[in-house]
Each structure stands twice: as C-alpha cells, then as structure tokens.
C-alpha cells in the first residue's frame, strides 16, 4: 500500500479535506487490511508521481491535531487518478436519404 496516496485519498473524502489524527489512523487501518485491490490501486497511482512527498510539496498541511489536503494536493491526486477509458467510436457509413 502506498501510504502517501492513501493519506490523500482519505483526506479528500472528508468535509473540507480535514481529518483528525484518530480518524486518519482509523481509516488507514481499515484500508491497510482491506485486501490486495487497494494496495495494487495505490501502487499504480503512486507510480504516476514517483517523487510524491506530502509535506515538502505542500500537498498536506498539519492543522489543529489533524491533517488537511491542500488545493495542490487535490490537483496532484487528480493527476494520479486513472481517467475514464476513451469510448470506442463506431464508424458510421453514409446515411441513406
């Protein structure tokens, strides 16, 4: 499991992007034990931004006994998220009048 990606995903799920440390730890424990799918997903996402560092890149800030995702953190998370696959466009022949 990619710890930093997981933190971003947890924080973005909270109102105003803020989670107290107990909430963050609880959610982290749930996801860490949720099975191989979550670990594989966060590993793939983390590979898109290999130099990810929550605090030195100011993606997360420490506030009032918890952590909050910044606008920059939200933008980086969006870059890491897999986009929807490109829909298949079917070629259409000339239409009859």
KOLVEXSE-202628 format. One line per field, with one value per atom (N, C-alpha, C): residue in three letters; x, y, z; residue number from 1; atom name. Coordinates in pm, whole numbers, plus 50000, padded with zeros to 5 digits. Layout:
<nodes>
r <- [ala, ...];
x <- [X, ...];
y <- [Y, ...];
z <- [Z, ...];
k <- [NUM, ...];
a <- [CA, ...];
</nodes>
This chain:
<nodes>
r <- [unk, unk, unk, unk, unk, unk, unk, unk, unk, unk, unk, unk, unk, unk, unk, unk, unk, unk, unk, unk, unk, unk, unk, unk, unk, unk, unk, unk, unk, unk, unk, unk, unk, unk, unk, unk, unk, unk, unk, unk, unk, unk, unk, unk, unk, unk, unk, unk, unk, unk, unk, unk, unk, unk, unk, unk, unk, unk, unk, unk, unk, unk, unk, unk, unk, unk, unk, unk, unk, unk, unk, unk, unk, unk, unk, unk, unk, unk, unk, unk, unk, unk, unk, unk, unk, unk, unk, unk, unk, unk, unk, unk, unk, unk, unk, unk, unk, unk, unk, unk, unk, unk, unk, unk, unk, unk, unk, unk, unk, unk, unk, unk, unk, unk, unk, unk, unk, unk, unk, unk, unk, unk, unk, unk, unk, unk, unk, unk, unk, unk, unk, unk, unk, unk, unk, unk, unk, unk, unk, unk, unk, unk, unk, unk, unk, unk, unk, unk, unk, unk, unk, unk, unk, unk, unk, unk, unk, unk, unk, unk, unk, unk, unk, unk, unk, unk, unk, unk, unk, unk, unk, unk, unk, unk, unk, unk, unk, unk, unk, unk, unk, unk, unk, unk, unk, unk, unk, unk, unk, unk, unk, unk, unk, unk, unk, unk, unk, unk, unk, unk, unk, unk, unk, unk, unk, unk, unk, unk, unk, unk, unk, unk, unk, unk, unk, unk, unk, unk, unk, unk, unk, unk, unk, unk, unk, unk, unk, unk, unk, unk, unk, unk, unk, unk, unk, unk, unk, unk, unk, unk, unk, unk, unk, unk, unk, unk, unk, unk, unk, unk, unk, unk, unk, unk, unk, unk, unk, unk, unk, unk, unk, unk, unk, unk, unk, unk, unk, unk, unk, unk, unk, unk, unk, unk, unk, unk, unk, unk, unk, unk, unk, unk, unk, unk, unk, unk, unk, unk, unk, unk, unk];
x <- [50084, 50000, 50089, 50058, 50130, 50070, 50146, 50100, 50056, 50137, 50108, 49984, 49966, 49846, 49724, 49736, 49625, 49587, 49684, 49654, 49577, 49621, 49549, 49406, 49388, 49254, 49165, 49219, 49140, 49101, 49197, 49169, 49067, 49077, 48984, 48841, 48826, 48692, 48623, 48697, 48641, 48595, 48494, 48445, 48561, 48578, 48686, 48825, 48834, 48963, 49042, 48977, 49045, 49003, 49103, 49076, 49163, 49106, 49183, 49277, 49380, 49474, 49405, 49316, 49247, 49165, 49097, 49019, 49109, 49218, 49313, 49373, 49411, 49468, 49366, 49241, 49136, 49113, 49098, 49074, 49193, 49312, 49433, 49434, 49399, 49396, 49292, 49177, 49073, 49122, 49181, 49228, 49347, 49434, 49551, 49512, 49397, 49352, 49240, 49216, 49103, 49132, 49256, 49287, 49381, 49417, 49518, 49474, 49344, 49298, 49339, 49320, 49357, 49507, 49585, 49731, 49775, 49718, 49754, 49714, 49596, 49549, 49639, 49674, 49757, 49899, 49945, 50077, 50076, 49972, 49960, 49951, 49871, 49856, 49988, 50057, 50184, 50291, 50284, 50381, 50367, 50252, 50231, 50302, 50331, 50403, 50507, 50618, 50715, 50785, 50794, 50863, 50766, 50653, 50549, 50600, 50581, 50616, 50512, 50428, 50312, 50345, 50447, 50472, 50570, 50677, 50771, 50710, 50617, 50548, 50421, 50394, 50278, 50146, 50135, 50012, 49917, 49976, 49902, 49961, 49873, 49921, 49872, 49952, 49914, 49832, 49713, 49623, 49548, 49551, 49466, 49453, 49565, 49561, 49520, 49531, 49497, 49570, 49530, 49590, 49481, 49516, 49422, 49491, 49419, 49470, 49462, 49564, 49566, 49510, 49489, 49444, 49547, 49674, 49779, 49770, 49740, 49723, 49607, 49498, 49383, 49420, 49497, 49538, 49629, 49722, 49811, 49733, 49638, 49555, 49477, 49425, 49353, 49444, 49570, 49666, 49692, 49688, 49716, 49597, 49477, 49357, 49351, 49318, 49301, 49179, 49196, 49087, 48995, 48878, 48787, 48849, 48825, 48880, 48812, 48886, 48832, 48724, 48606, 48499, 48529, 48487, 48503, 48402, 48450, 48361, 48341, 48218, 48190, 48181, 48249, 48244, 48104, 48052, 47920, 47935, 47865, 47868, 47778, 47780, 47693, 47547, 47476, 47335, 47251, 47151, 47061, 46959, 46922, 46821, 46685];
y <- [49882, 50000, 50124, 50219, 50344, 50438, 50461, 50541, 50681, 50747, 50887, 50900, 50809, 50811, 50785, 50691, 50658, 50779, 50851, 50971, 51072, 51096, 51190, 51145, 51016, 50964, 50976, 50953, 50965, 51110, 51199, 51340, 51399, 51364, 51420, 51371, 51262, 51210, 51280, 51362, 51433, 51573, 51618, 51754, 51852, 51942, 52041, 51978, 51848, 51783, 51766, 51778, 51770, 51644, 51575, 51460, 51472, 51445, 51443, 51321, 51322, 51209, 51077, 51073, 50945, 50896, 50987, 50948, 50898, 50968, 50930, 50792, 50769, 50639, 50527, 50553, 50452, 50416, 50519, 50494, 50424, 50462, 50398, 50250, 50217, 50076, 49997, 50058, 49990, 49959, 50059, 50039, 49944, 49949, 49860, 49713, 49688, 49548, 49512, 49597, 49575, 49478, 49435, 49338, 49391, 49304, 49338, 49441, 49456, 49552, 49695, 49734, 49870, 49890, 49794, 49805, 49819, 49741, 49749, 49883, 49931, 50059, 50174, 50180, 50290, 50279, 50159, 50141, 50196, 50165, 50218, 50370, 50423, 50569, 50635, 50578, 50633, 50631, 50533, 50523, 50641, 50704, 50820, 50945, 50948, 51061, 51002, 50951, 50878, 50961, 51091, 51177, 51237, 51174, 51226, 51243, 51362, 51390, 51488, 51439, 51515, 51652, 51659, 51784, 51877, 51824, 51913, 51972, 51901, 51953, 52030, 52039, 52112, 52060, 51928, 51863, 51846, 51842, 51826, 51923, 51979, 52066, 52013, 52034, 51997, 52111, 52077, 52179, 52121, 52189, 52156, 52007, 51938, 51797, 51704, 51750, 51666, 51711, 51656, 51691, 51736, 51830, 51880, 51875, 51829, 51829, 51971, 52013, 52147, 52140, 52257, 52260, 52190, 52210, 52145, 51992, 51948, 51805, 51748, 51822, 51778, 51767, 51864, 51863, 51744, 51716, 51602, 51472, 51462, 51342, 51321, 51429, 51417, 51365, 51408, 51359, 51209, 51163, 51021, 50931, 50987, 50906, 50856, 50730, 50682, 50749, 50797, 50863, 50760, 50804, 50711, 50668, 50546, 50498, 50570, 50586, 50654, 50567, 50622, 50541, 50503, 50387, 50340, 50411, 50468, 50536, 50443, 50412, 50324, 50407, 50359, 50429, 50410, 50516, 50509, 50532, 50456, 50473, 50587, 50622, 50730, 50695, 50792, 50769, 50780, 50694, 50698, 50808, 50873, 50979, 50922];
z <- [50000, 50000, 50000, 49915, 49911, 50016, 50123, 50237, 50195, 50115, 50081, 49994, 49900, 49817, 49905, 49997, 50087, 50171, 50222, 50300, 50216, 50094, 50008, 49982, 49953, 49927, 50050, 50166, 50289, 50311, 50303, 50331, 50234, 50107, 50009, 50035, 50107, 50135, 50251, 50326, 50440, 50401, 50471, 50452, 50472, 50385, 50388, 50379, 50348, 50332, 50460, 50575, 50705, 50779, 50836, 50923, 51047, 51163, 51286, 51281, 51361, 51362, 51397, 51498, 51525, 51406, 51337, 51219, 51107, 51086, 50982, 51010, 51134, 51171, 51156, 51195, 51182, 51036, 50953, 50811, 50745, 50785, 50732, 50767, 50890, 50933, 50854, 50831, 50753, 50612, 50547, 50410, 50403, 50503, 50504, 50513, 50571, 50587, 50491, 50392, 50301, 50188, 50175, 50072, 49966, 49874, 49774, 49670, 49649, 49548, 49583, 49709, 49750, 49738, 49781, 49773, 49628, 49539, 49397, 49338, 49375, 49322, 49365, 49493, 49541, 49485, 49460, 49400, 49257, 49180, 49043, 49045, 49136, 49143, 49181, 49278, 49323, 49215, 49126, 49017, 48920, 48917, 48828, 48879, 49010, 49071, 49166, 49110, 49192, 49298, 49282, 49380, 49481, 49505, 49592, 49736, 49790, 49929, 49985, 50073, 50120, 50176, 50259, 50331, 50258, 50201, 50132, 50006, 49944, 49825, 49862, 49989, 50041, 49987, 49984, 49941, 50059, 50178, 50304, 50404, 50489, 50596, 50731, 50833, 50969, 51028, 51078, 51133, 51252, 51366, 51480, 51512, 51525, 51563, 51451, 51328, 51214, 51090, 50978, 50851, 50755, 50667, 50566, 50430, 50330, 50194, 50140, 50068, 50008, 49866, 49807, 49667, 49577, 49608, 49530, 49548, 49670, 49695, 49615, 49607, 49528, 49379, 49331, 49190, 49160, 49248, 49228, 49233, 49325, 49334, 49204, 49148, 49020, 48910, 48910, 48810, 48827, 48950, 48977, 48950, 48957, 48938, 48795, 48777, 48641, 48578, 48458, 48388, 48325, 48284, 48216, 48085, 48049, 47923, 47808, 47703, 47586, 47524, 47505, 47449, 47305, 47269, 47133, 47044, 46938, 46844, 46726, 46698, 46585, 46459, 46357, 46228, 46168, 46117, 46054, 45905, 45832, 45687, 45647, 45520, 45473, 45499, 45544, 45575, 45448, 45439, 45324, 45344, 45236, 45244, 45228];
k <- [1, 1, 1, 2, 2, 2, 3, 3, 3, 4, 4, 4, 5, 5, 5, 6, 6, 6, 7, 7, 7, 8, 8, 8, 9, 9, 9, 10, 10, 10, 11, 11, 11, 12, 12, 12, 13, 13, 13, 14, 14, 14, 15, 15, 15, 16, 16, 16, 17, 17, 17, 18, 18, 18, 19, 19, 19, 20, 20, 20, 21, 21, 21, 22, 22, 22, 23, 23, 23, 24, 24, 24, 25, 25, 25, 26, 26, 26, 27, 27, 27, 28, 28, 28, 29, 29, 29, 30, 30, 30, 31, 31, 31, 32, 32, 32, 33, 33, 33, 34, 34, 34, 35, 35, 35, 36, 36, 36, 37, 37, 37, 38, 38, 38, 39, 39, 39, 40, 40, 40, 41, 41, 41, 42, 42, 42, 43, 43, 43, 44, 44, 44, 45, 45, 45, 46, 46, 46, 47, 47, 47, 48, 48, 48, 49, 49, 49, 50, 50, 50, 51, 51, 51, 52, 52, 52, 53, 53, 53, 54, 54, 54, 55, 55, 55, 56, 56, 56, 57, 57, 57, 58, 58, 58, 59, 59, 59, 60, 60, 60, 61, 61, 61, 62, 62, 62, 63, 63, 63, 64, 64, 64, 65, 65, 65, 66, 66, 66, 67, 67, 67, 68, 68, 68, 69, 69, 69, 70, 70, 70, 71, 71, 71, 72, 72, 72, 73, 73, 73, 74, 74, 74, 75, 75, 75, 76, 76, 76, 77, 77, 77, 78, 78, 78, 79, 79, 79, 80, 80, 80, 81, 81, 81, 82, 82, 82, 83, 83, 83, 84, 84, 84, 85, 85, 85, 86, 86, 86, 87, 87, 87, 88, 88, 88, 89, 89, 89, 90, 90, 90, 91, 91, 91, 92, 92, 92, 93, 93, 93, 94, 94, 94, 95, 95, 95, 96, 96, 96, 97, 97, 97];
a <- [N, CA, C, N, CA, C, N, CA, C, N, CA, C, N, CA, C, N, CA, C, N, CA, C, N, CA, C, N, CA, C, N, CA, C, N, CA, C, N, CA, C, N, CA, C, N, CA, C, N, CA, C, N, CA, C, N, CA, C, N, CA, C, N, CA, C, N, CA, C, N, CA, C, N, CA, C, N, CA, C, N, CA, C, N, CA, C, N, CA, C, N, CA, C, N, CA, C, N, CA, C, N, CA, C, N, CA, C, N, CA, C, N, CA, C, N, CA, C, N, CA, C, N, CA, C, N, CA, C, N, CA, C, N, CA, C, N, CA, C, N, CA, C, N, CA, C, N, CA, C, N, CA, C, N, CA, C, N, CA, C, N, CA, C, N, CA, C, N, CA, C, N, CA, C, N, CA, C, N, CA, C, N, CA, C, N, CA, C, N, CA, C, N, CA, C, N, CA, C, N, CA, C, N, CA, C, N, CA, C, N, CA, C, N, CA, C, N, CA, C, N, CA, C, N, CA, C, N, CA, C, N, CA, C, N, CA, C, N, CA, C, N, CA, C, N, CA, C, N, CA, C, N, CA, C, N, CA, C, N, CA, C, N, CA, C, N, CA, C, N, CA, C, N, CA, C, N, CA, C, N, CA, C, N, CA, C, N, CA, C, N, CA, C, N, CA, C, N, CA, C, N, CA, C, N, CA, C, N, CA, C, N, CA, C, N, CA, C, N, CA, C, N, CA, C, N, CA, C, N, CA, C, N, CA, C, N, CA, C];
</nodes>
